[in-house]
Amino acid sequence: MSILARHTPTSVRPRLNRRVLIVTDDVDGSIALVEHLKALSLDVSLTGYDGSDTIELPERAPSAVLCFLSDYVEQGPKIVALVRQRYAPREFPILGRLMRETEGDSPYDSVLYEPVHAVQVAHRVSSLIRLGQMEAEIVRRMETLRDTFGQDITLPDAPLRQPFRVLFIGKADPAYMAVVNSLQDKNVNVVAAFTSFSAFDYLHDSTFDAVVMNALQGGEPALTIAETMRRNPRLFHVPTLLLVDKKTFRETDTAYANGIKDLIDADAPPEELSGRVLELANDCRLHQQLKDEFTNLGGPDCSDPETGVLNARFLHAHLKRVSRDCRARKVPLSILTIKLTPKFTSALTGDALKLAYAQSIKMIAGVVRMQDIVARIDKDKVVVAFPEEHRTDVARVAARINDMIETATFPDSDGTPDVLRMKVETAIVEQSEELGTVAALRSDDHLELVH
């Protein structure tokens, strides 16, 4: 069966593959959070905790665990140990949402202290799941590079980190000084921009781990700045926080809807001020570190020289490993195939067509996640493997790719615009218990599915 043939059933219903387990001593207070998690296409299980030595946990391992505790905050280490033991050796992130701080080492991968908004918690859970997926794919790629390409790669230990860099935007009032002092006490480099114009100059020229904006006089212009940052691919993942007066601020829902990651009360103690900023800054730094590691893996033996994406040889070797791993963990794997066909309005040279193919493939690579596997298997064919994604989710990505490329135009060798357009054909294969394992992508561009 051809790689461009559709292997999926005609009737496909959406399925949620990212599962979140909430362990809480406040079931009623978790309802709003459950709804926000479901809105992010997460499957949610809720388990009550009454302080005992046992917890009734679901059979299937989660993608992430949230411990939402108020009365039993001090029981966090015991709860985490019980959950880890139940699902060993499966690894997953555990987030703590706690009413107060506790003494001793934290058992959580990340912690949020009240007050927090349900949207804020939901996005942190989603971020932790994404980090775990990226780490899993890095490990798989290292194994393929070792077994097939003889590259025995050991990622270096994280170097001594440079101090976090935080941009503060807004009026230099006493609240500003409180934030600056709390961060500088943690060896954070704070840069101040007192106007929106100077803020965008800094954001354009420098790299920051977080942006704090003074919203004590209202949400604008901070919300507009945050919205603009989200439209910029380079700034999209930089977390934005608002410094507010919690007693008078009335735009909480609007702030989170515009991508704000946290609200900091100007009257909060210094440890809370710095802690909320650094928690998000560290998350941003981790994402960037993983992105750098993806970029440095492989080399010319594994990549297409014209586009920088992976080549067919790497895909043939790697796809079998990804397939086995996803099947063993009982998570889906979807594969999108893309065929590009040129549509001419005038005669073109070979170089112009070659450049148009390369530009189109780079556009495809730019809209998928870092942990997705993008490979060029022929001059006009691309395969993208999506670990832990169902066909229905990938179909939305395919539609975006189709719209993006078919509306693009490419010049001829003399630079004349609007000479060439690309037609896009896509098909999706989903590995599932019904369809079996994706065993191999053969050299004749056929995809084998075996039970």
BELPEZI-V270560 format. One record per residue. N is the residue number from 1. RES is the residue in one small letter. OMEGA is omega in whole degrees, -180 to 180 (NA if undefined). Layout:
BEGIN
N_RES_OMEGA + N_RES_OMEGA
END
This chain:
BEGIN
1_m_-174 + 2_s_178 + 3_i_180 + 4_l_174 + 5_a_-178 + 6_r_-175 + 7_h_-173 + 8_t_178 + 9_p_-180 + 10_t_178 + 11_s_-178 + 12_v_177 + 13_r_-180 + 14_p_177 + 15_r_-179 + 16_l_-177 + 17_n_178 + 18_r_-175 + 19_r_178 + 20_v_176 + 21_l_176 + 22_i_173 + 23_v_-171 + 24_t_171 + 25_d_178 + 26_d_-176 + 27_v_-179 + 28_d_-179 + 29_g_-178 + 30_s_-172 + 31_i_-180 + 32_a_179 + 33_l_179 + 34_v_-179 + 35_e_179 + 36_h_177 + 37_l_178 + 38_k_178 + 39_a_176 + 40_l_179 + 41_s_176 + 42_l_177 + 43_d_-169 + 44_v_171 + 45_s_-177 + 46_l_-179 + 47_t_178 + 48_g_178 + 49_y_-175 + 50_d_179 + 51_g_-178 + 52_s_-179 + 53_d_179 + 54_t_177 + 55_i_176 + 56_e_-174 + 57_l_179 + 58_p_-176 + 59_e_-175 + 60_r_-180 + 61_a_180 + 62_p_171 + 63_s_177 + 64_a_179 + 65_v_175 + 66_l_174 + 67_c_-178 + 68_f_-169 + 69_l_175 + 70_s_-179 + 71_d_-173 + 72_y_-180 + 73_v_-178 + 74_e_179 + 75_q_-177 + 76_g_180 + 77_p_180 + 78_k_179 + 79_i_-180 + 80_v_180 + 81_a_179 + 82_l_-180 + 83_v_179 + 84_r_-179 + 85_q_-177 + 86_r_-173 + 87_y_178 + 88_a_5 + 89_p_-178 + 90_r_179 + 91_e_178 + 92_f_179 + 93_p_177 + 94_i_-180 + 95_l_175 + 96_g_170 + 97_r_-166 + 98_l_179 + 99_m_-178 + 100_r_178 + 101_e_178 + 102_t_178 + 103_e_177 + 104_g_-179 + 105_d_180 + 106_s_177 + 107_p_-172 + 108_y_173 + 109_d_178 + 110_s_-176 + 111_v_171 + 112_l_178 + 113_y_177 + 114_e_4 + 115_p_175 + 116_v_179 + 117_h_-179 + 118_a_178 + 119_v_179 + 120_q_180 + 121_v_-178 + 122_a_-180 + 123_h_177 + 124_r_176 + 125_v_-180 + 126_s_179 + 127_s_179 + 128_l_177 + 129_i_-180 + 130_r_178 + 131_l_179 + 132_g_178 + 133_q_179 + 134_m_179 + 135_e_180 + 136_a_-179 + 137_e_176 + 138_i_179 + 139_v_179 + 140_r_-179 + 141_r_177 + 142_m_179 + 143_e_177 + 144_t_178 + 145_l_179 + 146_r_-172 + 147_d_-174 + 148_t_-173 + 149_f_178 + 150_g_179 + 151_q_-180 + 152_d_-172 + 153_i_171 + 154_t_180 + 155_l_-180 + 156_p_173 + 157_d_179 + 158_a_-180 + 159_p_175 + 160_l_-172 + 161_r_170 + 162_q_178 + 163_p_175 + 164_f_177 + 165_r_-178 + 166_v_176 + 167_l_175 + 168_f_-178 + 169_i_175 + 170_g_-174 + 171_k_180 + 172_a_180 + 173_d_-180 + 174_p_178 + 175_a_176 + 176_y_-180 + 177_m_179 + 178_a_178 + 179_v_-179 + 180_v_-179 + 181_n_-179 + 182_s_180 + 183_l_179 + 184_q_175 + 185_d_178 + 186_k_179 + 187_n_178 + 188_v_177 + 189_n_-178 + 190_v_176 + 191_v_-176 + 192_a_173 + 193_a_-172 + 194_f_175 + 195_t_178 + 196_s_-178 + 197_f_180 + 198_s_178 + 199_a_-179 + 200_f_173 + 201_d_178 + 202_y_-178 + 203_l_180 + 204_h_-171 + 205_d_-172 + 206_s_178 + 207_t_180 + 208_f_178 + 209_d_178 + 210_a_177 + 211_v_177 + 212_v_-177 + 213_m_-180 + 214_n_178 + 215_a_-179 + 216_l_179 + 217_q_-180 + 218_g_-173 + 219_g_180 + 220_e_6 + 221_p_-174 + 222_a_-178 + 223_l_177 + 224_t_178 + 225_i_-180 + 226_a_179 + 227_e_179 + 228_t_178 + 229_m_-179 + 230_r_177 + 231_r_180 + 232_n_-177 + 233_p_-178 + 234_r_-176 + 235_l_-171 + 236_f_-174 + 237_h_177 + 238_v_-175 + 239_p_178 + 240_t_180 + 241_l_178 + 242_l_171 + 243_l_-171 + 244_v_167 + 245_d_-174 + 246_k_-178 + 247_k_-175 + 248_t_-177 + 249_f_-174 + 250_r_-175 + 251_e_-175 + 252_t_-178 + 253_d_178 + 254_t_-179 + 255_a_-179 + 256_y_177 + 257_a_179 + 258_n_174 + 259_g_175 + 260_i_-175 + 261_k_180 + 262_d_174 + 263_l_-180 + 264_i_178 + 265_d_-178 + 266_a_-179 + 267_d_-178 + 268_a_177 + 269_p_-176 + 270_p_-179 + 271_e_178 + 272_e_179 + 273_l_-178 + 274_s_-177 + 275_g_-179 + 276_r_179 + 277_v_-174 + 278_l_177 + 279_e_179 + 280_l_178 + 281_a_179 + 282_n_177 + 283_d_178 + 284_c_-179 + 285_r_178 + 286_l_178 + 287_h_-179 + 288_q_179 + 289_q_179 + 290_l_177 + 291_k_179 + 292_d_180 + 293_e_175 + 294_f_-177 + 295_t_-174 + 296_n_-179 + 297_l_170 + 298_g_-176 + 299_g_-173 + 300_p_180 + 301_d_-173 + 302_c_-171 + 303_s_175 + 304_d_-172 + 305_p_-176 + 306_e_-174 + 307_t_-177 + 308_g_176 + 309_v_-179 + 310_l_180 + 311_n_-175 + 312_a_-179 + 313_r_179 + 314_f_-179 + 315_l_-179 + 316_h_-180 + 317_a_-171 + 318_h_-174 + 319_l_179 + 320_k_179 + 321_r_180 + 322_v_-180 + 323_s_-180 + 324_r_-177 + 325_d_180 + 326_c_180 + 327_r_179 + 328_a_-179 + 329_r_177 + 330_k_174 + 331_v_-176 + 332_p_172 + 333_l_179 + 334_s_-177 + 335_i_179 + 336_l_174 + 337_t_-176 + 338_i_175 + 339_k_-180 + 340_l_178 + 341_t_-178 + 342_p_174 + 343_k_-173 + 344_f_166 + 345_t_175 + 346_s_-179 + 347_a_-180 + 348_l_171 + 349_t_178 + 350_g_-179 + 351_d_-180 + 352_a_179 + 353_l_178 + 354_k_179 + 355_l_180 + 356_a_176 + 357_y_-177 + 358_a_-180 + 359_q_179 + 360_s_-178 + 361_i_176 + 362_k_177 + 363_m_178 + 364_i_-179 + 365_a_-176 + 366_g_-176 + 367_v_179 + 368_v_-178 + 369_r_179 + 370_m_-177 + 371_q_176 + 372_d_-174 + 373_i_-179 + 374_v_-178 + 375_a_175 + 376_r_-177 + 377_i_175 + 378_d_-177 + 379_k_-175 + 380_d_-176 + 381_k_178 + 382_v_174 + 383_v_176 + 384_v_176 + 385_a_-177 + 386_f_176 + 387_p_175 + 388_e_177 + 389_e_176 + 390_h_-180 + 391_r_-178 + 392_t_177 + 393_d_-179 + 394_v_179 + 395_a_178 + 396_r_177 + 397_v_180 + 398_a_179 + 399_a_179 + 400_r_178 + 401_i_180 + 402_n_-179 + 403_d_-176 + 404_m_-175 + 405_i_-176 + 406_e_175 + 407_t_179 + 408_a_175 + 409_t_-176 + 410_f_-177 + 411_p_173 + 412_d_-175 + 413_s_178 + 414_d_180 + 415_g_178 + 416_t_-175 + 417_p_172 + 418_d_-179 + 419_v_-173 + 420_l_170 + 421_r_180 + 422_m_168 + 423_k_-176 + 424_v_172 + 425_e_-179 + 426_t_172 + 427_a_-174 + 428_i_173 + 429_v_174 + 430_e_171 + 431_q_178 + 432_s_178 + 433_e_-180 + 434_e_-175 + 435_l_178 + 436_g_-173 + 437_t_171 + 438_v_-172 + 439_a_-176 + 440_a_169 + 441_l_-172 + 442_r_-177 + 443_s_178 + 444_d_174 + 445_d_173 + 446_h_-180 + 447_l_-179 + 448_e_173 + 449_l_-179 + 450_v_176 + 451_h_NA
END
